[in-house]
Amino acid sequence: MEIRHIYISKSVESKILGKHNVTAKEVREVFSNAYARPKIYRSDRIRKAYVAYGRTLSGRYLMVAFFLYENQAKVITARDLTASEKRRYERK
């Protein structure tokens, strides 16, 4: 799956910053981190959505939920990984 562009609306950006203390820069880092590529799965909760488990450049583990339109990811939300999600991400 190739994602060339990350779109984060102003309302989503302010929500994830206020509610989860996640910046738009950190969300973009999850997709562009060459050292720790994100693992992308189909969402269990939202039809036609995906979730990416990944790390920022500073090492923070994040979950990013998004819709995929051609090669563009439209971010729905982002938050820190739970302990079980972190274990799933770290499995090879």
PDB file of N, CA, C and O in Angstrom:
ATOM      1  N   MET A   1       0.842  -1.171   0.000  1.00  0.00           N
ATOM      2  CA  MET A   1       0.000   0.000   0.000  1.00  0.00           C
ATOM      3  C   MET A   1       0.889   1.236   0.000  1.00  0.00           C
ATOM      4  O   MET A   1       1.710   1.423   0.898  1.00  0.00           O
ATOM      5  N   GLU A   2       0.721   2.059  -0.997  1.00  0.00           N
ATOM      6  CA  GLU A   2       1.525   3.272  -1.126  1.00  0.00           C
ATOM      7  C   GLU A   2       0.684   4.490  -0.774  1.00  0.00           C
ATOM      8  O   GLU A   2      -0.375   4.718  -1.360  1.00  0.00           O
ATOM      9  N   ILE A   3       1.163   5.264   0.183  1.00  0.00           N
ATOM     10  CA  ILE A   3       0.484   6.489   0.590  1.00  0.00           C
ATOM     11  C   ILE A   3       1.409   7.648   0.275  1.00  0.00           C
ATOM     12  O   ILE A   3       2.501   7.760   0.833  1.00  0.00           O
ATOM     13  N   ARG A   4       0.962   8.506  -0.621  1.00  0.00           N
ATOM     14  CA  ARG A   4       1.804   9.629  -1.057  1.00  0.00           C
ATOM     15  C   ARG A   4       1.484  10.936  -0.348  1.00  0.00           C
ATOM     16  O   ARG A   4       2.336  11.820  -0.245  1.00  0.00           O
ATOM     17  N   HIS A   5       0.242  11.057   0.143  1.00  0.00           N
ATOM     18  CA  HIS A   5      -0.159  12.317   0.770  1.00  0.00           C
ATOM     19  C   HIS A   5      -1.003  12.021   2.004  1.00  0.00           C
ATOM     20  O   HIS A   5      -1.841  11.119   1.992  1.00  0.00           O
ATOM     21  N   ILE A   6      -0.777  12.787   3.069  1.00  0.00           N
ATOM     22  CA  ILE A   6      -1.537  12.674   4.316  1.00  0.00           C
ATOM     23  C   ILE A   6      -2.374  13.940   4.446  1.00  0.00           C
ATOM     24  O   ILE A   6      -1.838  15.048   4.459  1.00  0.00           O
ATOM     25  N   TYR A   7      -3.704  13.769   4.542  1.00  0.00           N
ATOM     26  CA  TYR A   7      -4.594  14.916   4.718  1.00  0.00           C
ATOM     27  C   TYR A   7      -5.176  14.879   6.118  1.00  0.00           C
ATOM     28  O   TYR A   7      -5.766  13.879   6.527  1.00  0.00           O
ATOM     29  N   ILE A   8      -5.009  15.977   6.858  1.00  0.00           N
ATOM     30  CA  ILE A   8      -5.572  16.120   8.196  1.00  0.00           C
ATOM     31  C   ILE A   8      -6.347  17.422   8.231  1.00  0.00           C
ATOM     32  O   ILE A   8      -5.761  18.499   8.117  1.00  0.00           O
ATOM     33  N   SER A   9      -7.659  17.333   8.388  1.00  0.00           N
ATOM     34  CA  SER A   9      -8.470  18.548   8.434  1.00  0.00           C
ATOM     35  C   SER A   9      -8.164  19.318   9.716  1.00  0.00           C
ATOM     36  O   SER A   9      -7.633  18.755  10.673  1.00  0.00           O
ATOM     37  N   LYS A  10      -8.500  20.596   9.730  1.00  0.00           N
ATOM     38  CA  LYS A  10      -8.251  21.444  10.899  1.00  0.00           C
ATOM     39  C   LYS A  10      -9.024  20.940  12.112  1.00  0.00           C
ATOM     40  O   LYS A  10      -8.516  20.987  13.232  1.00  0.00           O
ATOM     41  N   SER A  11     -10.256  20.455  11.898  1.00  0.00           N
ATOM     42  CA  SER A  11     -11.049  19.961  13.025  1.00  0.00           C
ATOM     43  C   SER A  11     -10.454  18.690  13.616  1.00  0.00           C
ATOM     44  O   SER A  11     -10.434  18.530  14.837  1.00  0.00           O
ATOM     45  N   VAL A  12      -9.965  17.777  12.766  1.00  0.00           N
ATOM     46  CA  VAL A  12      -9.323  16.554  13.264  1.00  0.00           C
ATOM     47  C   VAL A  12      -8.011  16.904  13.951  1.00  0.00           C
ATOM     48  O   VAL A  12      -7.682  16.341  14.995  1.00  0.00           O
ATOM     49  N   GLU A  13      -7.269  17.828  13.369  1.00  0.00           N
ATOM     50  CA  GLU A  13      -5.992  18.238  13.955  1.00  0.00           C
ATOM     51  C   GLU A  13      -6.193  18.799  15.367  1.00  0.00           C
ATOM     52  O   GLU A  13      -5.444  18.454  16.282  1.00  0.00           O
ATOM     53  N   SER A  14      -7.197  19.658  15.547  1.00  0.00           N
ATOM     54  CA  SER A  14      -7.429  20.226  16.879  1.00  0.00           C
ATOM     55  C   SER A  14      -7.976  19.175  17.841  1.00  0.00           C
ATOM     56  O   SER A  14      -7.680  19.224  19.035  1.00  0.00           O
ATOM     57  N   LYS A  15      -8.773  18.218  17.339  1.00  0.00           N
ATOM     58  CA  LYS A  15      -9.315  17.160  18.203  1.00  0.00           C
ATOM     59  C   LYS A  15      -8.207  16.254  18.731  1.00  0.00           C
ATOM     60  O   LYS A  15      -8.147  15.980  19.930  1.00  0.00           O
ATOM     61  N   ILE A  16      -7.329  15.788  17.843  1.00  0.00           N
ATOM     62  CA  ILE A  16      -6.287  14.860  18.302  1.00  0.00           C
ATOM     63  C   ILE A  16      -5.259  15.566  19.180  1.00  0.00           C
ATOM     64  O   ILE A  16      -4.647  14.937  20.044  1.00  0.00           O
ATOM     65  N   LEU A  17      -5.066  16.860  18.968  1.00  0.00           N
ATOM     66  CA  LEU A  17      -4.155  17.605  19.831  1.00  0.00           C
ATOM     67  C   LEU A  17      -4.772  17.800  21.209  1.00  0.00           C
ATOM     68  O   LEU A  17      -4.114  17.585  22.227  1.00  0.00           O
ATOM     69  N   GLY A  18      -6.029  18.206  21.240  1.00  0.00           N
ATOM     70  CA  GLY A  18      -6.684  18.466  22.519  1.00  0.00           C
ATOM     71  C   GLY A  18      -7.011  17.215  23.310  1.00  0.00           C
ATOM     72  O   GLY A  18      -6.835  17.183  24.528  1.00  0.00           O
ATOM     73  N   LYS A  19      -7.485  16.188  22.629  1.00  0.00           N
ATOM     74  CA  LYS A  19      -7.944  14.971  23.314  1.00  0.00           C
ATOM     75  C   LYS A  19      -6.823  13.969  23.575  1.00  0.00           C
ATOM     76  O   LYS A  19      -6.793  13.334  24.629  1.00  0.00           O
ATOM     77  N   HIS A  20      -5.896  13.824  22.619  1.00  0.00           N
ATOM     78  CA  HIS A  20      -4.868  12.787  22.711  1.00  0.00           C
ATOM     79  C   HIS A  20      -3.445  13.329  22.763  1.00  0.00           C
ATOM     80  O   HIS A  20      -2.492  12.558  22.877  1.00  0.00           O
ATOM     81  N   ASN A  21      -3.292  14.653  22.681  1.00  0.00           N
ATOM     82  CA  ASN A  21      -1.976  15.302  22.711  1.00  0.00           C
ATOM     83  C   ASN A  21      -1.062  14.772  21.597  1.00  0.00           C
ATOM     84  O   ASN A  21       0.121  14.517  21.822  1.00  0.00           O
ATOM     85  N   VAL A  22      -1.629  14.612  20.394  1.00  0.00           N
ATOM     86  CA  VAL A  22      -0.889  14.148  19.224  1.00  0.00           C
ATOM     87  C   VAL A  22      -0.894  15.283  18.197  1.00  0.00           C
ATOM     88  O   VAL A  22      -1.952  15.818  17.869  1.00  0.00           O
ATOM     89  N   THR A  23       0.276  15.646  17.696  1.00  0.00           N
ATOM     90  CA  THR A  23       0.362  16.718  16.705  1.00  0.00           C
ATOM     91  C   THR A  23       0.260  16.151  15.287  1.00  0.00           C
ATOM     92  O   THR A  23       0.474  14.959  15.064  1.00  0.00           O
ATOM     93  N   ALA A  24      -0.067  17.017  14.344  1.00  0.00           N
ATOM     94  CA  ALA A  24      -0.126  16.616  12.941  1.00  0.00           C
ATOM     95  C   ALA A  24       1.251  16.172  12.453  1.00  0.00           C
ATOM     96  O   ALA A  24       1.355  15.267  11.625  1.00  0.00           O
ATOM     97  N   LYS A  25       2.286  16.793  12.953  1.00  0.00           N
ATOM     98  CA  LYS A  25       3.658  16.412  12.582  1.00  0.00           C
ATOM     99  C   LYS A  25       3.942  14.970  12.991  1.00  0.00           C
ATOM    100  O   LYS A  25       4.542  14.216  12.225  1.00  0.00           O
ATOM    101  N   GLU A  26       3.517  14.582  14.192  1.00  0.00           N
ATOM    102  CA  GLU A  26       3.726  13.215  14.664  1.00  0.00           C
ATOM    103  C   GLU A  26       2.965  12.208  13.802  1.00  0.00           C
ATOM    104  O   GLU A  26       3.465  11.118  13.525  1.00  0.00           O
ATOM    105  N   VAL A  27       1.762  12.576  13.383  1.00  0.00           N
ATOM    106  CA  VAL A  27       0.977  11.694  12.510  1.00  0.00           C
ATOM    107  C   VAL A  27       1.721  11.468  11.203  1.00  0.00           C
ATOM    108  O   VAL A  27       1.804  10.337  10.725  1.00  0.00           O
ATOM    109  N   ARG A  28       2.258  12.525  10.623  1.00  0.00           N
ATOM    110  CA  ARG A  28       3.004  12.390   9.369  1.00  0.00           C
ATOM    111  C   ARG A  28       4.276  11.555   9.555  1.00  0.00           C
ATOM    112  O   ARG A  28       4.677  10.811   8.660  1.00  0.00           O
ATOM    113  N   GLU A  29       4.904  11.690  10.729  1.00  0.00           N
ATOM    114  CA  GLU A  29       6.114  10.917  11.006  1.00  0.00           C
ATOM    115  C   GLU A  29       5.843   9.416  11.039  1.00  0.00           C
ATOM    116  O   GLU A  29       6.706   8.626  10.656  1.00  0.00           O
ATOM    117  N   VAL A  30       4.660   9.016  11.488  1.00  0.00           N
ATOM    118  CA  VAL A  30       4.316   7.590  11.512  1.00  0.00           C
ATOM    119  C   VAL A  30       4.424   7.002  10.112  1.00  0.00           C
ATOM    120  O   VAL A  30       4.925   5.890   9.944  1.00  0.00           O
ATOM    121  N   PHE A  31       3.962   7.734   9.114  1.00  0.00           N
ATOM    122  CA  PHE A  31       3.970   7.239   7.733  1.00  0.00           C
ATOM    123  C   PHE A  31       5.325   7.407   7.045  1.00  0.00           C
ATOM    124  O   PHE A  31       5.632   6.683   6.098  1.00  0.00           O
ATOM    125  N   SER A  32       6.129   8.352   7.513  1.00  0.00           N
ATOM    126  CA  SER A  32       7.389   8.623   6.810  1.00  0.00           C
ATOM    127  C   SER A  32       8.631   8.107   7.540  1.00  0.00           C
ATOM    128  O   SER A  32       9.745   8.322   7.064  1.00  0.00           O
ATOM    129  N   ASN A  33       8.472   7.439   8.670  1.00  0.00           N
ATOM    130  CA  ASN A  33       9.605   6.951   9.443  1.00  0.00           C
ATOM    131  C   ASN A  33      10.249   5.774   8.716  1.00  0.00           C
ATOM    132  O   ASN A  33       9.675   4.687   8.656  1.00  0.00           O
ATOM    133  N   ALA A  34      11.431   5.991   8.169  1.00  0.00           N
ATOM    134  CA  ALA A  34      12.132   4.949   7.405  1.00  0.00           C
ATOM    135  C   ALA A  34      12.696   3.861   8.313  1.00  0.00           C
ATOM    136  O   ALA A  34      12.939   2.744   7.856  1.00  0.00           O
ATOM    137  N   TYR A  35      12.906   4.167   9.587  1.00  0.00           N
ATOM    138  CA  TYR A  35      13.491   3.207  10.518  1.00  0.00           C
ATOM    139  C   TYR A  35      12.453   2.254  11.110  1.00  0.00           C
ATOM    140  O   TYR A  35      12.786   1.133  11.495  1.00  0.00           O
ATOM    141  N   ALA A  36      11.209   2.694  11.183  1.00  0.00           N
ATOM    142  CA  ALA A  36      10.137   1.871  11.754  1.00  0.00           C
ATOM    143  C   ALA A  36       8.885   2.044  10.898  1.00  0.00           C
ATOM    144  O   ALA A  36       8.033   2.883  11.190  1.00  0.00           O
ATOM    145  N   ARG A  37       8.785   1.249   9.848  1.00  0.00           N
ATOM    146  CA  ARG A  37       7.646   1.351   8.936  1.00  0.00           C
ATOM    147  C   ARG A  37       6.348   1.019   9.668  1.00  0.00           C
ATOM    148  O   ARG A  37       6.339   0.129  10.518  1.00  0.00           O
ATOM    149  N   PRO A  38       5.258   1.709   9.360  1.00  0.00           N
ATOM    150  CA  PRO A  38       3.993   1.400  10.034  1.00  0.00           C
ATOM    151  C   PRO A  38       3.405   0.076   9.540  1.00  0.00           C
ATOM    152  O   PRO A  38       3.632  -0.343   8.405  1.00  0.00           O
ATOM    153  N   LYS A  39       2.657  -0.555  10.414  1.00  0.00           N
ATOM    154  CA  LYS A  39       1.897  -1.743  10.035  1.00  0.00           C
ATOM    155  C   LYS A  39       0.462  -1.289   9.845  1.00  0.00           C
ATOM    156  O   LYS A  39      -0.127  -0.666  10.728  1.00  0.00           O
ATOM    157  N   ILE A  40      -0.096  -1.608   8.678  1.00  0.00           N
ATOM    158  CA  ILE A  40      -1.424  -1.124   8.332  1.00  0.00           C
ATOM    159  C   ILE A  40      -2.389  -2.293   8.273  1.00  0.00           C
ATOM    160  O   ILE A  40      -2.122  -3.317   7.644  1.00  0.00           O
ATOM    161  N   TYR A  41      -3.522  -2.112   8.948  1.00  0.00           N
ATOM    162  CA  TYR A  41      -4.559  -3.137   9.016  1.00  0.00           C
ATOM    163  C   TYR A  41      -5.907  -2.528   8.637  1.00  0.00           C
ATOM    164  O   TYR A  41      -6.084  -1.311   8.696  1.00  0.00           O
ATOM    165  N   ARG A  42      -6.858  -3.383   8.248  1.00  0.00           N
ATOM    166  CA  ARG A  42      -8.233  -2.936   8.061  1.00  0.00           C
ATOM    167  C   ARG A  42      -8.816  -2.671   9.443  1.00  0.00           C
ATOM    168  O   ARG A  42      -8.520  -3.396  10.392  1.00  0.00           O
ATOM    169  N   SER A  43      -9.633  -1.648   9.560  1.00  0.00           N
ATOM    170  CA  SER A  43     -10.248  -1.315  10.836  1.00  0.00           C
ATOM    171  C   SER A  43     -11.347  -2.325  11.167  1.00  0.00           C
ATOM    172  O   SER A  43     -12.125  -2.720  10.299  1.00  0.00           O
ATOM    173  N   ASP A  44     -11.395  -2.730  12.422  1.00  0.00           N
ATOM    174  CA  ASP A  44     -12.460  -3.618  12.889  1.00  0.00           C
ATOM    175  C   ASP A  44     -13.729  -2.838  13.198  1.00  0.00           C
ATOM    176  O   ASP A  44     -14.825  -3.400  13.180  1.00  0.00           O
ATOM    177  N   ARG A  45     -13.591  -1.568  13.478  1.00  0.00           N
ATOM    178  CA  ARG A  45     -14.725  -0.760  13.932  1.00  0.00           C
ATOM    179  C   ARG A  45     -15.379   0.082  12.848  1.00  0.00           C
ATOM    180  O   ARG A  45     -16.595   0.276  12.856  1.00  0.00           O
ATOM    181  N   ILE A  46     -14.578   0.583  11.916  1.00  0.00           N
ATOM    182  CA  ILE A  46     -15.108   1.504  10.906  1.00  0.00           C
ATOM    183  C   ILE A  46     -14.982   0.867   9.533  1.00  0.00           C
ATOM    184  O   ILE A  46     -13.882   0.530   9.095  1.00  0.00           O
ATOM    185  N   ARG A  47     -16.089   0.706   8.868  1.00  0.00           N
ATOM    186  CA  ARG A  47     -16.091   0.083   7.551  1.00  0.00           C
ATOM    187  C   ARG A  47     -15.313   0.935   6.554  1.00  0.00           C
ATOM    188  O   ARG A  47     -15.445   2.159   6.530  1.00  0.00           O
ATOM    189  N   LYS A  48     -14.516   0.285   5.745  1.00  0.00           N
ATOM    190  CA  LYS A  48     -13.701   0.918   4.699  1.00  0.00           C
ATOM    191  C   LYS A  48     -12.581   1.808   5.246  1.00  0.00           C
ATOM    192  O   LYS A  48     -12.018   2.616   4.508  1.00  0.00           O
ATOM    193  N   ALA A  49     -12.260   1.666   6.514  1.00  0.00           N
ATOM    194  CA  ALA A  49     -11.176   2.457   7.105  1.00  0.00           C
ATOM    195  C   ALA A  49      -9.995   1.541   7.405  1.00  0.00           C
ATOM    196  O   ALA A  49     -10.118   0.317   7.450  1.00  0.00           O
ATOM    197  N   TYR A  50      -8.864   2.174   7.606  1.00  0.00           N
ATOM    198  CA  TYR A  50      -7.631   1.466   7.939  1.00  0.00           C
ATOM    199  C   TYR A  50      -7.059   2.053   9.221  1.00  0.00           C
ATOM    200  O   TYR A  50      -7.375   3.185   9.590  1.00  0.00           O
ATOM    201  N   VAL A  51      -6.219   1.283   9.894  1.00  0.00           N
ATOM    202  CA  VAL A  51      -5.455   1.786  11.030  1.00  0.00           C
ATOM    203  C   VAL A  51      -3.983   1.487  10.785  1.00  0.00           C
ATOM    204  O   VAL A  51      -3.623   0.421  10.285  1.00  0.00           O
ATOM    205  N   ALA A  52      -3.161   2.427  11.140  1.00  0.00           N
ATOM    206  CA  ALA A  52      -1.710   2.256  11.023  1.00  0.00           C
ATOM    207  C   ALA A  52      -1.127   2.306  12.426  1.00  0.00           C
ATOM    208  O   ALA A  52      -1.376   3.244  13.183  1.00  0.00           O
ATOM    209  N   TYR A  53      -0.345   1.280  12.764  1.00  0.00           N
ATOM    210  CA  TYR A  53       0.407   1.266  14.013  1.00  0.00           C
ATOM    211  C   TYR A  53       1.836   1.626  13.642  1.00  0.00           C
ATOM    212  O   TYR A  53       2.438   1.003  12.767  1.00  0.00           O
ATOM    213  N   GLY A  54       2.368   2.630  14.308  1.00  0.00           N
ATOM    214  CA  GLY A  54       3.724   3.035  13.961  1.00  0.00           C
ATOM    215  C   GLY A  54       4.372   3.870  15.045  1.00  0.00           C
ATOM    216  O   GLY A  54       3.816   4.080  16.123  1.00  0.00           O
ATOM    217  N   ARG A  55       5.580   4.342  14.719  1.00  0.00           N
ATOM    218  CA  ARG A  55       6.365   5.135  15.657  1.00  0.00           C
ATOM    219  C   ARG A  55       6.741   6.467  15.037  1.00  0.00           C
ATOM    220  O   ARG A  55       6.948   6.584  13.829  1.00  0.00           O
ATOM    221  N   THR A  56       6.821   7.464  15.901  1.00  0.00           N
ATOM    222  CA  THR A  56       7.314   8.764  15.469  1.00  0.00           C
ATOM    223  C   THR A  56       8.838   8.726  15.499  1.00  0.00           C
ATOM    224  O   THR A  56       9.428   7.747  15.957  1.00  0.00           O
ATOM    225  N   LEU A  57       9.462   9.766  15.022  1.00  0.00           N
ATOM    226  CA  LEU A  57      10.922   9.833  15.039  1.00  0.00           C
ATOM    227  C   LEU A  57      11.477   9.899  16.459  1.00  0.00           C
ATOM    228  O   LEU A  57      12.617   9.507  16.704  1.00  0.00           O
ATOM    229  N   SER A  58      10.664  10.398  17.395  1.00  0.00           N
ATOM    230  CA  SER A  58      11.113  10.453  18.795  1.00  0.00           C
ATOM    231  C   SER A  58      10.834   9.145  19.533  1.00  0.00           C
ATOM    232  O   SER A  58      11.213   9.002  20.696  1.00  0.00           O
ATOM    233  N   GLY A  59      10.168   8.177  18.866  1.00  0.00           N
ATOM    234  CA  GLY A  59       9.934   6.875  19.474  1.00  0.00           C
ATOM    235  C   GLY A  59       8.555   6.670  20.059  1.00  0.00           C
ATOM    236  O   GLY A  59       8.291   5.616  20.637  1.00  0.00           O
ATOM    237  N   ARG A  60       7.671   7.633  19.932  1.00  0.00           N
ATOM    238  CA  ARG A  60       6.307   7.505  20.449  1.00  0.00           C
ATOM    239  C   ARG A  60       5.509   6.549  19.569  1.00  0.00           C
ATOM    240  O   ARG A  60       5.542   6.655  18.343  1.00  0.00           O
ATOM    241  N   TYR A  61       4.794   5.619  20.189  1.00  0.00           N
ATOM    242  CA  TYR A  61       3.977   4.655  19.455  1.00  0.00           C
ATOM    243  C   TYR A  61       2.565   5.215  19.278  1.00  0.00           C
ATOM    244  O   TYR A  61       1.904   5.581  20.250  1.00  0.00           O
ATOM    245  N   LEU A  62       2.111   5.278  18.017  1.00  0.00           N
ATOM    246  CA  LEU A  62       0.799   5.851  17.729  1.00  0.00           C
ATOM    247  C   LEU A  62      -0.048   4.924  16.866  1.00  0.00           C
ATOM    248  O   LEU A  62       0.467   4.119  16.090  1.00  0.00           O
ATOM    249  N   MET A  63      -1.361   5.063  17.023  1.00  0.00           N
ATOM    250  CA  MET A  63      -2.334   4.457  16.127  1.00  0.00           C
ATOM    251  C   MET A  63      -2.964   5.610  15.356  1.00  0.00           C
ATOM    252  O   MET A  63      -3.408   6.596  15.944  1.00  0.00           O
ATOM    253  N   VAL A  64      -2.998   5.475  14.032  1.00  0.00           N
ATOM    254  CA  VAL A  64      -3.617   6.481  13.181  1.00  0.00           C
ATOM    255  C   VAL A  64      -4.703   5.793  12.368  1.00  0.00           C
ATOM    256  O   VAL A  64      -4.421   4.857  11.620  1.00  0.00           O
ATOM    257  N   ALA A  65      -5.945   6.252  12.510  1.00  0.00           N
ATOM    258  CA  ALA A  65      -7.057   5.715  11.726  1.00  0.00           C
ATOM    259  C   ALA A  65      -7.284   6.651  10.542  1.00  0.00           C
ATOM    260  O   ALA A  65      -7.236   7.873  10.682  1.00  0.00           O
ATOM    261  N   PHE A  66      -7.532   6.054   9.367  1.00  0.00           N
ATOM    262  CA  PHE A  66      -7.675   6.879   8.172  1.00  0.00           C
ATOM    263  C   PHE A  66      -8.497   6.161   7.104  1.00  0.00           C
ATOM    264  O   PHE A  66      -8.640   4.938   7.116  1.00  0.00           O
ATOM    265  N   PHE A  67      -9.030   6.955   6.188  1.00  0.00           N
ATOM    266  CA  PHE A  67      -9.643   6.443   4.977  1.00  0.00           C
ATOM    267  C   PHE A  67      -8.619   6.578   3.864  1.00  0.00           C
ATOM    268  O   PHE A  67      -7.822   7.517   3.867  1.00  0.00           O
ATOM    269  N   LEU A  68      -8.629   5.663   2.925  1.00  0.00           N
ATOM    270  CA  LEU A  68      -7.680   5.698   1.824  1.00  0.00           C
ATOM    271  C   LEU A  68      -8.412   6.020   0.535  1.00  0.00           C
ATOM    272  O   LEU A  68      -9.323   5.294   0.136  1.00  0.00           O
ATOM    273  N   TYR A  69      -8.021   7.101  -0.118  1.00  0.00           N
ATOM    274  CA  TYR A  69      -8.559   7.512  -1.409  1.00  0.00           C
ATOM    275  C   TYR A  69      -7.391   7.558  -2.384  1.00  0.00           C
ATOM    276  O   TYR A  69      -6.533   8.437  -2.302  1.00  0.00           O
ATOM    277  N   GLU A  70      -7.368   6.599  -3.310  1.00  0.00           N
ATOM    278  CA  GLU A  70      -6.252   6.426  -4.234  1.00  0.00           C
ATOM    279  C   GLU A  70      -4.962   6.342  -3.419  1.00  0.00           C
ATOM    280  O   GLU A  70      -4.779   5.359  -2.700  1.00  0.00           O
ATOM    281  N   ASN A  71      -4.072   7.307  -3.493  1.00  0.00           N
ATOM    282  CA  ASN A  71      -2.824   7.265  -2.723  1.00  0.00           C
ATOM    283  C   ASN A  71      -2.799   8.287  -1.594  1.00  0.00           C
ATOM    284  O   ASN A  71      -1.732   8.652  -1.100  1.00  0.00           O
ATOM    285  N   GLN A  72      -3.986   8.750  -1.188  1.00  0.00           N
ATOM    286  CA  GLN A  72      -4.078   9.763  -0.149  1.00  0.00           C
ATOM    287  C   GLN A  72      -4.771   9.199   1.083  1.00  0.00           C
ATOM    288  O   GLN A  72      -5.827   8.575   0.975  1.00  0.00           O
ATOM    289  N   ALA A  73      -4.181   9.416   2.248  1.00  0.00           N
ATOM    290  CA  ALA A  73      -4.779   9.007   3.513  1.00  0.00           C
ATOM    291  C   ALA A  73      -5.460  10.213   4.143  1.00  0.00           C
ATOM    292  O   ALA A  73      -4.828  11.244   4.372  1.00  0.00           O
ATOM    293  N   LYS A  74      -6.764  10.077   4.422  1.00  0.00           N
ATOM    294  CA  LYS A  74      -7.505  11.127   5.118  1.00  0.00           C
ATOM    295  C   LYS A  74      -7.654  10.682   6.570  1.00  0.00           C
ATOM    296  O   LYS A  74      -8.399   9.750   6.871  1.00  0.00           O
ATOM    297  N   VAL A  75      -6.941  11.353   7.457  1.00  0.00           N
ATOM    298  CA  VAL A  75      -6.863  10.954   8.861  1.00  0.00           C
ATOM    299  C   VAL A  75      -8.182  11.239   9.568  1.00  0.00           C
ATOM    300  O   VAL A  75      -8.768  12.313   9.431  1.00  0.00           O
ATOM    301  N   ILE A  76      -8.634  10.233  10.337  1.00  0.00           N
ATOM    302  CA  ILE A  76      -9.857  10.344  11.129  1.00  0.00           C
ATOM    303  C   ILE A  76      -9.491  10.684  12.578  1.00  0.00           C
ATOM    304  O   ILE A  76     -10.076  11.579  13.188  1.00  0.00           O
ATOM    305  N   THR A  77      -8.512   9.949  13.111  1.00  0.00           N
ATOM    306  CA  THR A  77      -8.073  10.170  14.486  1.00  0.00           C
ATOM    307  C   THR A  77      -6.685   9.567  14.684  1.00  0.00           C
ATOM    308  O   THR A  77      -6.195   8.815  13.842  1.00  0.00           O
ATOM    309  N   ALA A  78      -6.069   9.905  15.795  1.00  0.00           N
ATOM    310  CA  ALA A  78      -4.761   9.353  16.163  1.00  0.00           C
ATOM    311  C   ALA A  78      -4.657   9.387  17.676  1.00  0.00           C
ATOM    312  O   ALA A  78      -5.171  10.298  18.325  1.00  0.00           O
ATOM    313  N   ARG A  79      -3.987   8.385  18.233  1.00  0.00           N
ATOM    314  CA  ARG A  79      -3.802   8.292  19.680  1.00  0.00           C
ATOM    315  C   ARG A  79      -2.615   7.389  19.972  1.00  0.00           C
ATOM    316  O   ARG A  79      -2.059   6.766  19.067  1.00  0.00           O
ATOM    317  N   ASP A  80      -2.228   7.323  21.250  1.00  0.00           N
ATOM    318  CA  ASP A  80      -1.160   6.416  21.664  1.00  0.00           C
ATOM    319  C   ASP A  80      -1.655   4.973  21.563  1.00  0.00           C
ATOM    320  O   ASP A  80      -2.841   4.696  21.736  1.00  0.00           O
ATOM    321  N   LEU A  81      -0.720   4.059  21.278  1.00  0.00           N
ATOM    322  CA  LEU A  81      -1.070   2.645  21.237  1.00  0.00           C
ATOM    323  C   LEU A  81      -1.340   2.132  22.650  1.00  0.00           C
ATOM    324  O   LEU A  81      -0.712   2.573  23.614  1.00  0.00           O
ATOM    325  N   THR A  82      -2.284   1.192  22.759  1.00  0.00           N
ATOM    326  CA  THR A  82      -2.486   0.499  24.026  1.00  0.00           C
ATOM    327  C   THR A  82      -1.383  -0.542  24.161  1.00  0.00           C
ATOM    328  O   THR A  82      -0.627  -0.772  23.216  1.00  0.00           O
ATOM    329  N   ALA A  83      -1.286  -1.165  25.317  1.00  0.00           N
ATOM    330  CA  ALA A  83      -0.243  -2.173  25.540  1.00  0.00           C
ATOM    331  C   ALA A  83      -0.396  -3.352  24.591  1.00  0.00           C
ATOM    332  O   ALA A  83       0.600  -3.840  24.056  1.00  0.00           O
ATOM    333  N   SER A  84      -1.627  -3.823  24.369  1.00  0.00           N
ATOM    334  CA  SER A  84      -1.822  -4.966  23.459  1.00  0.00           C
ATOM    335  C   SER A  84      -1.547  -4.572  22.006  1.00  0.00           C
ATOM    336  O   SER A  84      -1.022  -5.386  21.246  1.00  0.00           O
ATOM    337  N   GLU A  85      -1.887  -3.350  21.604  1.00  0.00           N
ATOM    338  CA  GLU A  85      -1.586  -2.886  20.254  1.00  0.00           C
ATOM    339  C   GLU A  85      -0.078  -2.761  20.049  1.00  0.00           C
ATOM    340  O   GLU A  85       0.438  -3.054  18.970  1.00  0.00           O
ATOM    341  N   LYS A  86       0.615  -2.329  21.085  1.00  0.00           N
ATOM    342  CA  LYS A  86       2.072  -2.188  21.006  1.00  0.00           C
ATOM    343  C   LYS A  86       2.729  -3.558  20.819  1.00  0.00           C
ATOM    344  O   LYS A  86       3.673  -3.694  20.040  1.00  0.00           O
ATOM    345  N   ARG A  87       2.227  -4.575  21.536  1.00  0.00           N
ATOM    346  CA  ARG A  87       2.757  -5.932  21.364  1.00  0.00           C
ATOM    347  C   ARG A  87       2.496  -6.423  19.951  1.00  0.00           C
ATOM    348  O   ARG A  87       3.369  -7.044  19.345  1.00  0.00           O
ATOM    349  N   ARG A  88       1.311  -6.156  19.413  1.00  0.00           N
ATOM    350  CA  ARG A  88       0.974  -6.569  18.040  1.00  0.00           C
ATOM    351  C   ARG A  88       1.906  -5.888  17.038  1.00  0.00           C
ATOM    352  O   ARG A  88       2.360  -6.521  16.085  1.00  0.00           O
ATOM    353  N   TYR A  89       2.189  -4.611  17.248  1.00  0.00           N
ATOM    354  CA  TYR A  89       3.074  -3.870  16.348  1.00  0.00           C
ATOM    355  C   TYR A  89       4.492  -4.424  16.386  1.00  0.00           C
ATOM    356  O   TYR A  89       5.140  -4.546  15.347  1.00  0.00           O
ATOM    357  N   GLU A  90       4.978  -4.760  17.581  1.00  0.00           N
ATOM    358  CA  GLU A  90       6.365  -5.196  17.726  1.00  0.00           C
ATOM    359  C   GLU A  90       6.606  -6.632  17.247  1.00  0.00           C
ATOM    360  O   GLU A  90       7.754  -7.029  17.047  1.00  0.00           O
ATOM    361  N   ARG A  91       5.544  -7.406  17.062  1.00  0.00           N
ATOM    362  CA  ARG A  91       5.719  -8.757  16.506  1.00  0.00           C
ATOM    363  C   ARG A  91       6.177  -8.652  15.066  1.00  0.00           C
ATOM    364  O   ARG A  91       5.711  -7.789  14.323  1.00  0.00           O
ATOM    365  N   LYS A  92       7.068  -9.505  14.679  1.00  0.00           N
ATOM    366  CA  LYS A  92       7.573  -9.494  13.292  1.00  0.00           C
ATOM    367  C   LYS A  92       6.780 -10.426  12.421  1.00  0.00           C
ATOM    368  O   LYS A  92       7.062 -10.546  11.229  1.00  0.00           O
TER     369      LYS A  92
END
